Amino acid sequence: MAKKQEEKIDFDKTKSYSIEEAVELTKKLSKTKFDGSVEVHFRLGIDPKKGEQQIRSAVSLPHGTGKTVKVAAFVSEDKEKEVKAAGADYVGGDDLIAEIKKTEKTDFQVAVAEPAMMKNLAQIAKILGTRGLMPSPKNETVTPDPAGAVAELKKGKVSFKNDDTGNVHVAIGKVSFDGKKLVENYEAVLNAIKKAKPSAAKGTYIKNISINATMGPGVKVSIT
């Protein structure tokens, strides 16, 4: 039955759709029984080999991602209580660093740190760095207000950076989300990508945009 319905969907993979149409198609074309993620992919006109053209930033999604993010906070003792209250899953200073150094376990998706803790994090920089977990001022995870950063991450703030081919991939919610919410999350990401444009990037900056659900085909989005 599901297959027959799928065949009726009027979808042209060579055509670019408005974001509203693209979101509706993405929801219809989702092939999973579970509530898959919806991701947006930007192909950018940057040279990823040049440091000054790297894209790295963060954006608060108005409706979150639909996922619960586990956050580790590396803070001094006097800030531990407030970051715990903000929702941090792992909290500590040198003790947490020592534990990660010993076990190499990182059961979290984002790490936040106070600026003063960064020199201590050098001991586990290799572990965090290879897993994309090293806090950075560029995506606002190194901050004098770690509790505020944790609260924003728990509400749906996401970090993004370009990969080796100059593409950026960001999850903007779940298939079950209302279409309007996905559109608003998409617009927040698009504005953040535009804002992150490196001054050294020449020519067309946003070359291609597509969105898809987990296991679903990519739907091209019109660039406006």
C-alpha positions in Angstrom: 0.0 0.0 0.0 2.8 2.4 1.0 4.5 1.8 -2.3 1.4 2.7 -4.3 1.1 6.0 -2.4 4.8 6.7 -3.0 4.3 6.4 -6.8 1.6 9.0 -6.8 3.9 11.7 -5.3 4.6 14.2 -8.0 8.3 14.7 -7.5 11.0 15.8 -10.0 14.5 15.5 -8.7 15.9 17.9 -11.3 13.4 20.7 -10.3 14.0 23.3 -7.6 11.0 23.9 -5.3 10.1 26.7 -3.0 11.0 25.8 0.6 7.4 25.3 1.5 6.9 22.8 -1.3 10.3 21.2 -0.6 9.3 20.6 3.1 6.0 19.0 2.1 7.7 16.8 -0.4 10.4 15.8 2.1 7.7 14.8 4.6 5.8 12.7 2.0 9.0 11.1 0.6 10.3 9.9 4.0 10.8 6.2 3.7 11.3 5.3 7.4 8.8 3.8 9.9 10.4 5.8 12.7 10.3 9.6 13.0 13.3 10.5 10.8 15.3 13.7 10.9 15.0 16.4 8.3 18.4 17.8 7.1 19.3 20.7 4.9 22.5 20.7 2.8 24.2 23.7 1.4 26.9 23.5 -1.4 29.0 26.6 -0.9 31.4 28.5 -3.2 34.2 28.4 -0.7 37.7 26.9 -0.8 37.7 24.6 2.2 41.5 24.2 2.0 41.9 27.9 3.0 41.6 28.7 6.7 40.1 32.2 6.1 37.2 30.6 4.1 36.2 28.0 6.7 32.6 28.3 7.9 31.9 27.6 11.6 29.0 29.1 13.5 25.9 28.3 15.5 22.2 29.1 15.3 19.2 28.9 17.6 16.4 27.0 15.9 13.0 28.6 16.8 11.5 25.1 17.2 14.5 23.0 18.2 15.6 19.8 16.4 13.3 17.4 18.1 16.4 15.6 19.6 17.6 15.7 23.2 21.2 16.9 23.1 23.6 15.7 25.8 25.9 18.6 27.0 29.1 18.5 28.9 30.2 21.6 30.7 33.8 22.2 31.7 33.6 24.9 34.4 35.2 26.1 37.6 33.6 24.9 40.9 31.7 28.1 41.5 29.8 27.7 38.2 28.9 24.0 38.6 25.6 24.6 40.3 24.2 27.0 37.7 25.2 24.9 34.7 23.6 21.8 36.3 20.4 23.9 36.8 20.6 24.9 33.1 20.5 21.2 32.2 24.1 20.1 31.6 24.4 16.3 31.6 28.1 16.2 32.6 29.6 18.9 34.8 33.1 19.3 36.1 36.5 20.8 35.8 39.8 19.0 36.2 38.0 15.9 37.6 35.9 15.6 34.4 38.9 16.2 32.2 40.9 13.5 34.1 38.0 11.0 33.7 37.8 11.5 29.9 41.6 11.3 29.6 41.5 7.9 31.5 38.4 6.3 29.8 38.3 8.2 26.5 34.5 8.1 26.9 32.5 11.0 25.6 28.8 10.3 25.9 27.7 13.8 24.9 27.1 15.7 21.6 28.3 19.2 22.6 30.9 20.5 25.0 30.8 24.0 26.6 33.7 25.6 28.5 34.7 28.7 30.4 37.6 30.5 28.7 39.8 29.8 31.8 39.3 26.0 31.3 40.6 25.9 27.8 44.3 25.5 28.8 43.3 22.5 30.9 41.3 21.0 28.0 44.6 20.7 26.1 45.1 17.3 27.8 42.1 15.9 26.0 42.1 18.1 22.9 43.0 15.1 20.7 40.1 13.0 22.0 37.6 15.9 21.7 39.0 17.2 18.5 38.8 14.0 16.5 35.1 13.6 17.6 34.2 17.2 16.7 33.6 18.0 20.4 36.2 20.7 21.1 34.6 23.9 22.4 35.2 26.9 20.2 34.5 30.7 20.5 33.3 30.5 16.8 30.2 28.5 17.7 29.8 30.2 21.0 30.7 27.1 23.1 33.6 28.9 24.8 31.9 31.5 26.9 32.0 33.3 30.2 28.3 32.4 30.6 28.4 28.6 30.3 24.9 28.3 32.0 23.4 30.5 29.3 25.1 28.4 26.5 23.9 25.2 28.0 20.3 26.5 28.2 20.4 27.6 24.6 21.8 24.2 23.4 19.0 22.4 25.3 16.4 24.6 23.7 17.7 23.8 20.1 20.8 25.7 19.3 22.9 23.9 16.7 26.5 24.3 15.6 27.6 23.9 12.0 30.8 23.9 10.0 31.8 23.1 6.4 33.1 19.7 5.5 36.2 19.0 3.3 34.2 19.5 0.1 32.8 22.9 1.1 29.3 21.6 2.1 27.4 22.4 5.3 24.8 19.9 6.7 22.3 20.9 9.4 19.4 19.0 11.0 16.4 21.3 11.1 13.9 19.0 12.9 11.9 15.8 12.5 9.5 14.5 9.8 6.6 14.8 12.4 7.2 18.5 12.7 4.5 20.8 11.3 5.7 22.1 7.9 5.6 25.7 9.0 8.0 24.9 11.9 10.4 23.2 9.5 10.3 26.2 7.2 11.0 28.6 10.1 13.9 26.5 11.3 15.2 26.4 7.7 15.0 30.2 7.4 17.0 30.6 10.6 19.8 28.3 9.3 19.8 30.0 5.9 20.2 33.4 7.5 23.0 32.1 9.7 24.8 30.6 6.6 24.5 34.0 4.8 25.8 35.8 7.9 28.8 33.4 8.1 30.0 34.2 4.5 33.8 34.7 4.6 34.9 38.0 3.1 37.6 36.0 1.2 34.9 33.9 -0.7 34.5 35.1 -4.3 31.8 34.3 -6.9 28.5 32.6 -6.1 28.4 31.8 -2.3 25.4 29.5 -2.1 25.5 27.2 -5.1 22.9 24.6 -4.2 20.5 23.8 -1.4 18.6 20.6 -0.9 16.7 19.0 2.0 15.9 15.4 2.7 14.5 13.1 5.4 16.5 10.2 6.8 16.6 7.7 4.0 14.6 10.0 1.7 15.8 11.5 -1.6 17.2 15.0 -1.7 14.7 17.7 -2.8 16.3 20.8 -4.4 15.3 24.1 -2.9 15.1 27.4 -4.9 17.8 29.9 -3.9 16.2 33.2 -3.3 
